[in-house]
Amino acid sequence: MTSKKSYLINTLIIILVGGLSLYFSVGHEVKNVMNAIAHADIRWMFVLAVIMIGYYLTDGLVTTLFAREYKKDYTLKQGFVNGLVGTLFSDITPSSSGGQFAQVYLFNHQGVAPTAATSILLMCFISYQVVMILFTALIMLVQAPYFMHEGWHVTLMALTGFLINFGVTAALLLAAKSKTFHNFVSRYVITFLAKIHIVKDPEATRYKIEDSLGRFRKEISHLEQNKKLFVKACLGNLVKLTIIYSTPFFACLALHIPVHISQFINFLSLAAIINLINTFLPIPGASGGSEGCYMILFSFLGHVHTTSSMMLWRFFSFYFGLVLSFIAFLTSKEMKTPVAPIETAN
């Protein structure tokens, strides 16, 4: 695992960049923004807390569904804690690179072999990406007039985020299913990247790609043979995305900002754009980028309302989970106990 010093540095980066983003967002409206937050409706704050706990429970449920393919007595509590630990290490590492390593480590202590844990996380990734792409594609189609009405910057952000995520997902699926495309990437793309000195060791890179795509292909096949399991996981991910995308709307309700239920889909679609862009921001926790995107996309609320709702949204959609996951990490007995006996499901 990455050293404690690296995690500390990344946490400080999150705090520093997040703090600077807040500072520049608030500007000269500190008093008004603080006053808006101080008078927030505690009932809607409670709703935000509840739905975010529901988000992490649903994430744990999806993990549990796949884990039971390998360990029949794997519990929802274990899946919930495992998901939270993954959230913690994803949030404090660049490009969310540490989350899966931490989850594999915990899975091992929960009686799931590392090879099985890797398969579980791959299936979680595949089901999530499929739902996110389809969900966002539907939003792009339905909300296209709204995006264009809001201006070219909103349309550009939506298209950029969607096309990058769609391209990455389509390339992975194509490479896993098409031997021709697989060979093209392995031979020509890697050779070209080696010639321009982006790839230092082409043979080692080819081996990694072969291994990764082999595992990816195996899990796609597993999901194709277990359609009921795949549908359940997709429904869980649909609930997750709906919850996380709805937080800006509930943040506005908590702050007495005049929004109507008819605007709910608009808020959902704008939050989806932020999520798409966050996936390729390398800074731990996507700090700075998330806040900046929110300020641009929700600027129609007015400066004070945009800034105050952004602060509440960011707290519940990110820092609330960070606190929950840190508590789960500290209190998890399985993280501190010897590796559990490995059980292989029949």
PENORNOR-V255943 format. One record per residue. PHI is phi in degrees with one decimal (* if undefined). NEAR is the number of other ideal C-beta (glycine too) atoms within 10 Angstrom. Layout:
BEGIN
phi;near
PHI;NEAR
PHI;NEAR
END
This chain:
BEGIN
phi;near
*;10
-62.0;16
-65.2;8
-60.8;8
-61.8;8
-64.6;14
-63.2;17
-64.2;11
-61.2;14
-63.7;21
-64.9;17
-65.1;12
-63.4;17
-58.0;21
-64.8;13
-65.3;12
-66.3;19
-62.5;21
-64.3;12
-64.8;13
-62.0;21
-64.2;16
-60.2;10
-73.0;13
-71.5;20
-68.8;19
61.3;11
-92.1;7
-102.6;17
-55.9;12
-61.7;10
-66.8;15
-65.8;23
-64.0;13
-67.1;12
-63.2;21
-69.7;16
-63.3;8
-102.2;11
-63.3;18
-73.9;12
-62.3;8
-67.0;10
-73.3;17
-63.1;18
-64.8;11
-60.1;15
-60.6;23
-63.2;13
-65.1;10
-68.2;16
-71.9;21
-63.8;15
-60.9;13
-60.4;24
-72.6;21
-66.9;16
-65.5;21
-60.1;26
-64.8;23
-65.4;19
-61.9;24
-60.0;27
-63.3;21
-55.8;21
-75.3;27
-64.0;30
-70.3;17
-69.8;16
-116.1;20
-143.5;23
-60.7;10
-96.8;10
-65.6;24
-100.0;14
-62.2;15
-59.8;10
-63.9;23
-65.2;23
-62.4;21
-66.0;24
-62.2;31
-63.2;27
-66.6;23
-63.1;23
-62.1;26
-61.0;25
-57.7;24
-76.1;24
-69.5;21
-70.4;23
-107.6;26
-125.8;20
-60.0;15
55.0;13
56.0;20
-75.3;13
-93.6;22
-62.2;20
-69.1;18
-62.7;16
-65.8;23
-67.0;26
-61.4;20
-60.7;18
-69.7;24
-53.8;28
-59.8;17
-76.4;18
-95.0;24
90.8;19
-112.0;27
-61.1;17
-54.3;12
-64.3;12
-68.1;22
-61.0;23
-62.4;17
-64.3;20
-59.8;28
-68.1;22
-65.4;20
-66.1;24
-60.6;24
-63.5;15
-61.4;22
-64.0;25
-65.8;18
-63.1;19
-60.5;17
-66.8;19
-61.9;22
-66.2;17
-66.5;12
-60.1;19
-70.1;22
-60.8;12
-63.1;12
-61.8;23
-60.3;20
-71.2;8
-68.6;11
-97.9;21
-53.1;13
-60.9;8
-65.9;16
-59.1;23
-66.7;12
-66.8;10
-75.3;19
123.4;14
-64.6;9
-65.6;12
-68.4;21
-61.1;17
-64.1;11
-62.8;21
-64.5;26
-65.6;14
-61.3;14
-61.1;22
-67.9;20
-64.5;11
-65.1;14
-65.5;19
-64.1;17
-61.8;10
-64.3;14
-64.8;16
-64.3;12
-64.1;12
-63.3;17
-65.4;17
-67.4;14
-65.1;21
-75.2;21
-98.0;14
-109.7;12
-67.2;9
-63.3;8
-65.7;15
-56.7;18
-65.7;11
-60.1;14
-64.8;16
-64.4;18
-89.4;12
-83.9;10
-65.5;14
-65.8;19
-62.1;12
-63.1;12
-64.8;14
-71.0;16
-66.3;10
-96.3;7
64.6;7
-87.8;10
-101.8;17
-83.5;9
-124.7;11
-61.4;16
-66.0;10
-64.8;10
-65.4;17
-61.1;17
-62.4;12
-63.2;11
-65.2;16
-58.9;12
-66.4;10
-64.7;14
-68.5;17
-62.6;11
-68.6;15
-62.0;18
-63.2;15
-62.9;13
-73.6;21
-62.7;18
-62.0;12
-61.8;17
-69.6;20
-65.0;9
-84.9;9
-124.1;15
-62.1;9
-62.8;7
-63.7;17
-62.8;20
-63.5;12
-60.3;16
-64.5;24
-65.0;19
-63.1;15
-61.3;23
-69.0;21
-64.1;16
-62.8;18
-57.0;21
-65.5;21
-61.7;14
-64.2;19
-66.7;21
-76.2;24
-86.9;17
-60.2;25
-60.8;26
-64.2;22
-69.7;23
-63.9;28
-66.2;23
-62.4;19
-64.1;25
-95.0;24
62.6;13
-77.9;18
-68.9;9
-119.6;20
-115.3;6
-57.2;8
-65.6;7
-90.3;12
-57.5;14
-65.1;15
-62.2;17
-64.4;22
-60.0;20
-69.2;23
-68.0;26
-66.5;24
-63.9;23
-63.1;27
-59.2;25
-63.4;20
-61.9;25
-70.8;22
-60.2;17
-64.4;15
-116.6;14
-90.8;18
-76.5;10
-68.7;17
-51.5;24
71.3;26
53.2;25
-61.7;23
89.3;19
-66.5;18
-61.2;24
-62.2;24
-63.9;18
-61.3;23
-60.9;26
-61.5;17
-74.8;16
-73.0;26
-106.5;23
-62.7;15
-63.9;12
-76.0;20
99.0;12
-57.4;16
-64.2;18
-65.5;21
-64.1;22
-67.0;26
-67.1;29
-70.3;29
-63.6;26
-63.9;23
-70.9;23
-59.7;26
-65.2;23
-62.5;19
-75.9;23
-83.0;23
-131.2;22
-68.4;16
-59.9;18
-67.2;23
-63.2;18
-67.0;12
-58.3;18
-68.9;24
-66.5;17
-64.0;12
-61.5;20
-63.8;17
-70.4;10
-96.7;10
-69.5;18
-70.1;8
-67.2;18
-68.2;16
-106.5;9
-91.7;10
-59.2;7
-59.4;12
-72.1;14
-58.7;6
-82.8;15
-112.7;15
-106.7;9
-72.4;13
-84.2;4
END
